[in-house]
């Protein structure tokens, strides 16, 4: 049974979510297995929501045109708000979008992203490394999202590791480009697949991606006319990766048709919902929804270079229509005829020196923009209006036109791509507009501009243009977090989140033994979190580890959330490393596991329900764990220990580790008891009642839901345990011959190898 509670945000709680909403979404998914959708929130730092104002996009670094006519370019930008036909997400074989870019895209795209992925895996099973799939993009500002499975390498890969992975990365890139062709996509943004968490060395990764793209489009067998995209954009958000991609493009594409420094050819800036681009080109060749023409007052389209170029391409019918078309303000609309757009807006401005000429030019641009929004268009191209016969200076025209776009951007509720197109040989005009774009980039990143846009977009009148042109309807969404997932998961997440967001104690305590896996990088991050009024303490006590954050205001909660996000990342890396060890041991290609919910009318369910009923918790759900790799490792351990009869035992486990125990089996970090009197191992209880006692479930934790794992445990040759043991003691004088486990009486066993226990069922209970 799924549940979708909503948590309203205001005051302090809204400030906390604004500062670390994406990290919060990652924590909620990792700890509780539920998806958080955040509405009406403009994040201050990490942009991963379609609701927020997008930050400025750094201009592309370089571009090249391949022999197939496809343009390849390098960008530093955030894929969660990059406007292309499709963005590529690098994922794993189970389409689990955890951490980094996959999680950011999943949050920004909404719950549909993970839901469609889960549905596919449930129907078709796991993917293979190198596969790619195309799904709808949800709330992302693109048409499609392409999930691609890149190769995973060890933390410090050898040359042979990289060599073996190269073929798989090539296969992933080819799969992506095949999907682009299959779905007739015009543009696709590809990140540095398999770098970062997947450990593919960055220089080799960049070389492989660029080389594969080049070969794909320069091989006549790879494409057919009419199925080529216009652009392949190599997009990453961190400077080292962008530099490597730029280096690879310049080295490997030097022999292609053209390569140029795009810092001076296509500057781009993000202004609220408006994506403004300056480019060189011919106005009559632009493929946007709207092309703007600057027409003479007598409406003679053969007068003026821009009008004449458009007329020649469109045909004489456009001249016939414009003479009879009604004029609205300063704009006349005609059909495009032979032009590659949907409509043409003809502006009729007056020459410089006439009364109000500057204001007329400003209003003409603004009216074109609002009319495009009213007609549900998403893109519009302007020439450099006024720089010809009207007599405006080039810098003056650039200033007036860009100011009109800024005015529009501060009010428009919908996304719009706006292009300023300058004739290729007109270097002086391009330079004037380029300088203005540089100014806009600084203005867009200034806090005062961001605040102004936020205020306007959050007001009820934000969608009404001041001259009465409607830009949309409805008010801003109420700030809230919606939780989507199983009822027990969302209820626990709701309780945890409420305690965090509305905390008045000034203290956040995080108990998690994975703190012990923090390295130099994590401790450096902790030091960065310490600020005036915030103190962080790491503790280790009786086999338990954790972090205490003290201070005042929301800084404490923000720091606590960032620590939780660090722990989630550590746990993912730990599971990945453990999986590699498992695969190496059993010589397998992947670890596949399932949690299948047992029918509540089956003997499997009823046989356990009666036992639980005696000891307090009410059993709600039983999931059977099926993991062939763990079964193989368990069987190997049986032979090694010469122990053919495992014991059925129980372990109380936090919700956030249920998936990990199904994936990689038991580890001592998951569930240390309150009093580890038998050593620092993995504890199990023989009875439900004893498990409740060992982990003090009823007395101190006050949990609503309890998760118990039923396991087969190989206790073998056992001896009483003592505090401080990290391995079983020696049987006799020979130190290499040790006991298989230790005990704390007949109902408590402690093992020191996770493969000595096999998870069979995960049982969800509610405390009565």
GULUMDO-71402 format. One line per 8 residues: number of its first residue (from 1); for each residue z negated, y, x of C-alpha. Coordinates in steps of 0.2 Angstrom, whole numbers. Layout:
NUM = Z:Y:X; ...
END
This chain:
1 = 0:0:0; 5:17:7; -4:33:6; 2:51:8; -13:63:9; -11:81:12; -23:92:23; -21:111:20
9 = -22:122:35; -30:139:36; -39:150:48; -46:140:63; -37:123:58; -20:132:57; -23:140:74; -27:123:82
17 = -11:115:74; -1:130:80; -6:127:98; -4:108:99; 4:101:84; 16:90:93; 2:82:103; -8:80:87
25 = 7:71:79; 8:59:94; -11:56:94; -11:52:75; 3:39:77; -5:31:92; -23:30:86; -19:26:68
33 = -1:21:66; 3:35:53; 16:48:54; 11:66:52; 23:79:45; 18:97:48; 24:110:35; 23:129:36
41 = 17:129:54; 25:140:68; 20:131:84; 16:143:99; 20:131:113; 28:115:111; 43:117:100; 45:100:90
49 = 46:105:72; 61:111:62; 50:123:53; 46:134:68; 56:148:76; 66:141:90; 64:148:107; 78:155:117
57 = 91:143:125; 95:145:143; 113:147:146; 123:132:151; 123:129:170; 141:123:173; 155:115:163; 171:106:167
65 = 186:100:157; 191:82:159; 209:76:159; 206:69:141; 203:87:136; 184:85:133; 173:98:140; 157:92:149
73 = 143:105:152; 125:105:158; 111:114:148; 92:117:150; 86:117:132; 75:108:119; 85:94:110; 73:95:95
81 = 82:112:91; 99:110:99; 113:113:87; 127:100:90; 134:86:79; 123:73:87; 108:72:99; 104:56:109
89 = 87:49:109; 82:37:123; 72:23:115; 66:5:118; 73:-12:110; 61:-10:95; 66:8:91; 48:13:93
97 = 49:32:96; 33:34:106; 29:48:118; 40:62:127; 57:65:120; 57:51:107; 41:56:99; 46:75:99
105 = 63:70:90; 54:59:78; 41:73:73; 55:86:72; 66:75:62; 52:69:50; 46:52:45; 64:47:40
113 = 68:44:59; 55:31:62; 57:23:45; 75:20:46; 72:13:64; 59:1:57; 70:-4:43; 84:-9:55
121 = 73:-19:66; 66:-28:51; 83:-33:45; 92:-36:61; 80:-39:75; 78:-31:92; 92:-22:101; 98:-26:119
129 = 97:-14:133; 113:-3:133; 114:-4:114; 116:12:104; 114:15:85; 119:30:74; 107:36:60; 105:52:50
137 = 96:66:59; 83:70:46; 76:88:48; 84:90:65; 98:104:66; 112:91:69; 122:78:59; 117:62:67
145 = 104:55:80; 110:42:92; 97:30:98; 101:22:114; 92:9:124; 92:13:143; 86:1:156; 67:1:162
153 = 63:0:180; 46:-2:189; 37:13:195; 43:12:213; 60:4:211; 69:-5:225; 87:-2:229; 91:-19:221
161 = 81:-13:205; 92:2:204; 108:-7:207; 104:-20:194; 100:-6:181; 115:4:185; 126:-7:175; 114:-6:160
169 = 114:13:160; 133:13:161; 133:2:146; 121:13:137; 132:28:140; 148:19:135; 139:13:119; 135:32:115
177 = 153:38:118; 159:23:107; 148:29:93; 154:47:95; 172:41:93; 168:29:79; 159:43:69; 172:57:74
185 = 159:68:81; 164:84:89; 149:87:100; 135:76:107; 119:81:118; 114:68:130; 98:68:140; 94:60:157
193 = 92:42:149; 80:31:158; 73:44:170; 55:50:168; 44:36:159; 58:23:162; 57:26:181; 76:27:185
201 = 77:38:201; 84:55:195; 98:58:207; 105:41:204; 103:43:185; 112:59:185; 126:52:196; 128:36:184
209 = 129:47:168; 141:59:174; 152:46:183; 152:35:167; 157:50:156; 171:55:167; 178:37:168; 177:35:150
217 = 188:50:145; 199:48:160; 204:30:156; 219:30:144; 212:14:137; 195:22:131; 202:34:119; 216:37:107
225 = 223:54:101; 213:62:87; 197:53:91; 191:64:106; 175:75:105; 176:93:110; 160:93:120; 149:82:129
233 = 133:92:133; 120:85:146; 104:93:140; 87:92:147; 71:103:146; 64:102:164; 71:111:179; 72:97:191
241 = 83:86:179; 94:100:175; 97:104:193; 101:86:197; 114:85:182; 122:102:188; 123:95:206; 131:78:199
249 = 143:88:189; 149:99:203; 151:85:215; 159:72:203; 169:82:192; 177:94:205; 193:85:204; 194:87:185
257 = 205:100:177; 193:114:179; 175:117:183; 167:134:182; 150:143:183; 146:145:165; 132:158:168; 145:171:168
265 = 156:162:154; 145:157:140; 128:165:139; 118:159:124; 102:165:116; 92:159:101; 86:173:89; 75:165:76
273 = 87:154:65; 102:162:74; 111:154:88; 121:168:97; 135:163:110; 146:174:120; 162:166:126; 180:169:132
281 = 194:164:121; 207:168:108; 201:174:91; 215:165:82; 209:148:90; 191:148:85; 185:134:74; 171:141:65
289 = 168:143:46; 172:161:47; 183:172:58; 181:191:57; 195:203:59; 195:221:63; 208:228:51; 216:246:50
297 = 211:257:35; 229:255:28; 227:235:29; 242:233:40; 238:217:49; 253:220:61; 243:235:68; 230:231:82
305 = 230:216:94; 217:206:85; 225:208:67; 242:204:74; 236:188:83; 228:182:67; 243:186:56; 255:177:68
313 = 244:162:67; 240:162:49; 257:167:42; 263:181:31; 254:175:15; 238:182:22; 246:200:23; 251:198:5
321 = 233:193:-1; 224:206:8; 233:220:0; 228:214:-17; 210:207:-13; 195:216:-19; 184:225:-6; 165:222:-5
329 = 157:235:5; 166:236:21; 173:218:20; 188:210:12; 189:191:11; 205:181:12; 210:163:14; 213:156:32
337 = 230:149:29; 235:142:45; 220:147:55; 207:134:59; 193:141:49; 187:142:30; 188:161:27; 193:177:36
345 = 183:192:34; 192:208:37; 181:223:42; 188:241:39; 178:252:51; 182:271:56; 186:278:73; 172:284:84
353 = 169:303:81; 171:301:62; 155:304:51; 144:289:52; 156:278:62; 142:269:72; 132:265:56; 148:259:48
361 = 151:247:62; 133:241:61; 134:238:42; 151:229:44; 144:216:56; 128:214:45; 138:212:29; 149:199:37
369 = 134:189:42; 125:190:25; 141:186:16; 143:171:26; 125:165:22; 128:169:3; 144:158:4; 134:143:13
377 = 144:145:29; 135:140:45; 146:148:59; 155:164:61; 165:172:75; 167:191:79; 179:199:91; 173:214:101
385 = 175:226:86; 178:244:90; 183:243:108; 202:245:104; 210:259:94; 193:264:86; 188:271:103; 170:264:105
393 = 165:261:123; 163:243:127; 144:244:131; 142:254:115; 151:241:104; 141:227:112; 125:237:108; 129:240:90
401 = 135:222:86; 120:214:95; 108:225:86; 116:220:69; 114:201:74; 95:205:78; 92:213:62; 100:198:53
409 = 90:186:63; 74:194:58; 77:190:40; 89:175:38; 80:159:32; 95:148:36; 102:142:53; 118:151:58
417 = 129:150:73; 136:167:78; 150:169:92; 156:184:101; 173:180:108; 181:190:121; 200:189:126; 200:178:142
425 = 207:192:153; 197:206:147; 184:206:161; 176:223:157; 172:219:139; 165:202:143; 154:210:157; 148:223:144
433 = 143:210:131; 136:199:145; 124:212:150; 118:215:132; 116:196:130; 104:196:145; 94:210:137; 93:199:121
441 = 87:184:130; 72:194:137; 69:202:120; 69:185:111; 56:178:123; 45:193:121; 29:189:110; 32:204:99
449 = 49:198:93; 42:181:89; 28:188:80; 40:200:70; 51:185:65; 36:174:60; 29:188:49; 45:192:40
457 = 49:173:37; 32:170:30; 32:184:17; 39:181:0; 52:194:2; 59:187:18; 74:179:10; 80:196:2
465 = 91:207:13; 85:225:11; 102:230:4; 100:218:-10; 111:203:-3; 102:187:-6; 100:176:9; 91:161:0
473 = 77:158:-12; 58:153:-13; 44:157:-2; 37:150:14; 29:133:13; 10:132:12; 4:126:30; -2:108:29
481 = -2:91:37; 5:77:27; 0:59:33; 11:45:29; 6:26:32; -4:12:26; -19:17:15; -33:12:28
489 = -23:21:42; -21:38:33; -39:38:26; -46:35:44; -34:48:51; -39:60:37; -57:58:41; -54:60:60
497 = -43:75:58; -55:83:46; -70:81:58; -59:88:72; -51:103:64; -67:108:55; -79:105:69; -93:117:70
505 = -103:108:83; -94:115:98; -93:97:106; -79:84:105; -84:67:112; -70:54:116; -75:36:120; -60:27:128
513 = -61:15:143; -43:20:148; -51:36:155; -54:24:170; -35:23:173; -34:42:175; -25:46:192; -23:62:202
521 = -11:69:189; -22:67:174; -38:74:183; -27:89:188; -22:91:170; -41:90:165; -45:104:178; -31:115:169
529 = -39:113:152; -55:120:159; -56:138:154; -69:151:151; -81:144:138; -74:126:139; -82:113:150; -76:95:152
537 = -87:80:158; -81:63:162; -94:49:159; -97:31:163; -111:22:156; -115:4:152; -97:-2:154; -91:12:143
545 = -81:28:148; -76:44:140; -75:62:140; -86:76:133; -78:93:129; -91:107:126; -88:125:122; -84:137:107
553 = -71:142:95; -55:131:93; -52:130:112; -64:115:112; -53:106:98; -37:110:107; -43:103:124; -50:88:115
561 = -33:85:107; -24:87:124; -36:74:131; -32:62:117; -13:64:120; -16:61:139; -25:45:134; -11:39:122
569 = 1:42:137; -10:32:149; -11:17:136; 8:17:134; 11:16:153; -2:3:154; 6:-8:141; 23:-6:149
577 = 16:-12:166; 7:-26:158; 23:-31:149; 33:-32:165; 19:-43:173; 21:-55:158; 40:-56:159; 39:-59:178
585 = 27:-73:175; 36:-82:161; 54:-77:168; 59:-70:151; 69:-55:146; 58:-46:133; 41:-48:125; 44:-49:106
593 = 30:-49:94; 27:-48:75; 12:-44:64; 16:-53:47; 5:-49:32; -2:-65:25; -1:-67:6; -18:-63:-2
601 = -15:-79:-14; -13:-90:1; -26:-102:9; -25:-92:25; -32:-77:16; -44:-86:4; -51:-97:18; -57:-81:28
609 = -61:-70:13; -76:-81:8; -83:-81:26; -82:-62:27; -90:-60:9; -106:-67:16; -108:-54:30; -105:-37:21
617 = -87:-31:25; -74:-34:11; -58:-42:18; -43:-31:13; -28:-38:23; -24:-52:35; -10:-50:48; -4:-65:57
625 = 1:-61:75; 16:-70:82; 20:-67:101; 30:-82:110; 27:-74:127; 8:-73:125; 8:-91:118; 17:-97:134
633 = 5:-88:145; -10:-96:135; -2:-113:137; -1:-111:155; -19:-105:156; -24:-121:147; -16:-132:160; -23:-122:174
641 = -41:-123:167; -38:-140:161; -46:-135:144; -37:-142:129; -49:-136:116; -50:-118:113; -64:-110:102; -60:-99:87
649 = -69:-83:90; -69:-64:85; -68:-47:93; -71:-30:84; -57:-19:90; -53:0:86; -38:3:75; -28:11:90
657 = -28:-5:100; -22:-17:86; -4:-15:91; -8:-17:110; -17:-33:107; -2:-40:97; 9:-34:111; 0:-38:128
665 = -15:-48:122; -33:-44:126; -40:-32:139; -57:-27:143; -53:-9:140; -51:-11:121; -68:-16:115; -83:-16:127
673 = -99:-20:118; -113:-7:117; -124:-17:129; -113:-28:142; -127:-39:147; -115:-53:153; -104:-43:164; -88:-32:163
681 = -77:-44:154; -69:-47:138; -82:-51:124; -80:-63:109; -92:-68:96; -92:-85:88; -97:-79:70; -93:-64:60
689 = -111:-59:58; -113:-60:77; -98:-49:80; -105:-36:68; -121:-37:79; -113:-36:96; -103:-21:92; -116:-13:81
697 = -104:-10:67; -115:-7:52; -130:2:61; -122:16:71; -103:18:69; -103:22:50; -85:16:49; -76:14:33
705 = -64:1:39; -67:-12:52; -54:-22:62; -58:-39:69; -46:-50:79; -47:-69:76; -42:-78:92; -41:-94:101
713 = -52:-93:117; -52:-104:132; -70:-104:137; -69:-120:148; -83:-122:161; -95:-109:157; -112:-102:164; -124:-88:158
721 = -118:-71:162; -128:-57:170; -125:-38:170; -112:-31:182; -101:-46:184; -83:-42:186; -77:-60:189; -85:-77:185
729 = -98:-82:198; -94:-97:210; -98:-114:204; -106:-119:220; -105:-115:239; -86:-113:238; -82:-95:233; -65:-99:227
737 = -71:-112:214; -77:-101:200; -83:-104:182; -70:-101:168; -81:-90:158; -99:-84:155; -109:-84:140; -123:-74:132
745 = -130:-88:121; -120:-100:110; -111:-86:100; -106:-75:114; -92:-79:127; -85:-67:140; -68:-71:149; -61:-61:163
753 = -42:-65:161; -34:-59:145; -22:-74:145; -37:-85:141; -37:-79:123; -23:-79:111; -23:-67:96; -20:-76:80
761 = -25:-64:66; -29:-46:64; -41:-44:49; -44:-27:41; -60:-25:31; -68:-11:22; -87:-9:24; -96:-10:7
END
